Amino acid sequence: MKHPPSVDYNEWLKETLRRPTEAAAFLEAVLEERDEKLFLKALRKVADAQGGIAKLAAKVGCSRVALYKIFSDRGNPEFTTLT
């Protein structure tokens, strides 16, 4: 019995998160963990899947550079940064 080729997890996740209902469910599940850094990493994955940081920046009226800093591992982001 031959197994089908495996699918790259990151590509699968990106494709899945392109669907708004899946992205919302993903973020809700991550929010249940009550971990700000984990949530912001998840939000970055959703942003990438939904068209990228530049598209998100234009949509929310924030600079692309500011969003990259917010989502950076060294950026020390907080929820208050997003409001």
PyMOL commands that set and color helices and strands:
alter all, ss='L'
color gray80, all
select helices_A, chain A and resi 9-17+20-31+36-49+53-60+64-71+79-82
alter helices_A, ss='H'
color red, helices_A
deselect
rebuild
show_as cartoon
